[in-house]
Amino acid sequence: MTVTPEQATLTELEARLTDLRETAQRTGADLGAAITPLEDQVERLRELVGHQISRWERVQLARAPGRPTALDYVELLATDFTELHGDRAYGDDPALIGGPARWQGSPVMLLLQQKGRDTKGKIKRRFGMSNPEGYRKAMRLMDLAEKCGLPIVCLIDTPGAYPGIAAEERGQGWAIAESIQRMVRLKVPAVCVVIGEGGSGGALAIGVGNRVLIMENAWYSVISPEACASIIWKDAAKAPEAAEALKLTGADLLELGVVEEVIPEPLGGAHLDVAASAAALGEAVSRHLAELGRISAEQLLVQRGERFRALGAFLEG
C-alpha cells in the first residue's frame, strides 16, 4: 500500500507526541500546553488518513503477513488458558480452538479461529477454515461455559468454513446452523470480535454475540471480494470493485448497525504494533464484558435476539 504524504506526516506527529508524553511522565514536567494541540492535530490526521484507505486496501491489511492471530492476542491478554480438544463425535479441529482462561484477570471461555503463524501452521489449521467438528467443539464449549457461568469471548478470523468434500459429507452446513442456534440461546454474555477476516457462515457460526466488535482493518461479509467478483463479473480480478460494493469494513458495518464498535489499530495495520493493537482489543472486550455482566440471563437472551432481528428490519412506504 502506497504511503501518502498525510500518512507520513501522521507517523512523524505520533512519534513526537509519544516522545512528549514519555518526557512528561519521566520528568514530571507539565507539557499539557504542547501535548493537547498535538493530540488534536493527530486525531484530525488519523480521521483523514482513515478515509483515504480504500475498502480493498483494508482487506489486504486484514491479510497482511505478521498480522496478529487469535493466539497472539491470547498470549498478550489472557492467562491460565487451557485448550480443550475434540467434539466428542468425530475428532479435533485445529482451525477452531478454545477453552477456559482469564481475560485480563476475568474468567471467560475463549473460542478462537486460528489461522496459523507460519506456512506449516497455516496448512495444519487450514488458514482458520473449520470442519464441522470445529463448530461442534465450539458448541460443546458453549455448553460448558453456560454450565460454569463463564462469559464467552470469540475471536473471529476466517475466510469461511472449509469447503472440502469430506466436510460437506460430515454436515458442514448443519453444524454451522446448529452453532448459530446454540449461540442465540446462550444465557451467559458473549462478546465477539472480528480480528482479521470474517467470511460468511464460517465466521457467523461463532459470531452471534450480545456485542460484536471489529478491528479497524478487518472485514466481515457474506462473501469474500474475490468470490463475489467471480460470481458477478466472472473475473476475480475485479475484487476491488466487489469490496466497494460489499461495504465490508468496520466503518461500513458500524453505520449499518452490524457491529457496536470499531477498535482502532496503529497506522499501517495491527501487524506494525502488535502490543498497541492488543491493548486496544483488551480494553474494548473487558469494557463490554463488564457492561454485560450487569444484565440478567433473561435480558441477555432478549437483547441478543432483538439485536440480530433488527439487522433485517425495514420500513415500507
Helices and strands as residue ranges (DSSP letters): H 5-27, H 32-52, H 55-62, H 70-77, E 78-79, E 96-103, E 106-113, H 119-124, G 126-128, H 132-148, E 152-158, H 165-169, H 172-184, E 190-199, H 200-204, E 211-215, E 219-221, H 225-232, G 236-238, H 239-246, H 250-256, E 261-263, G 270-272, H 274-292, H 297-309, G 310-312
